[in-house]
């Protein structure tokens, strides 16, 4: 033991008990046995370095000539897949062409007649968009009105006429169904006066509840105030839905 000035003292002669620290138990994985089994199972003999002792051939099975050469398939005539489209071969020097063939066609007259009777080709419509004369086709650009010159321009498309007929047929079936129920007395339609009276009554009820709602306290610090406010909001929403339903449908059946 030493003092502040690093000088030995008598207290340094007393032996001190050695404190042994206990080590924590070593962690052992629960997959240890599985890992050992996989390691042994996937391990192969002489997989990397080869066999420890190479087996020797028997005297009667000695290596013969060309034994290790690859075995090639049987020889057969090669044909191209498009051989049928192949042009005929070039004639050889021994083949003589047909000689003495002449024609009575007058190519000068034929070309003149063909040019006289041919229809001149119309020039393509183009437009220039730069100072250097860059040309573009006019028809696909959308600058020329092409659609308005079609034969069916302005006519109603066939799919719209078909849909219109289907809607008309559905309406006729619905009207027949309603008329049948009227005949049986199962339903009746509200008149205009009854519809307006119901609509006016709903609007009056909404205005009364709205006036009461406007008079509520801004601070809902108690349960009765909160419940009353929620109840009035629910009633106004229901009245608004009823008013919207009646205004949307001119004919109402009950």
Helices and strands as residue ranges (DSSP letters): G 10-13, H 32-41, G 59-61, G 83-85, H 107-117, E 126-128, E 135-137, G 139-141, G 147-149, H 158-184, H 192-214, H 223-248
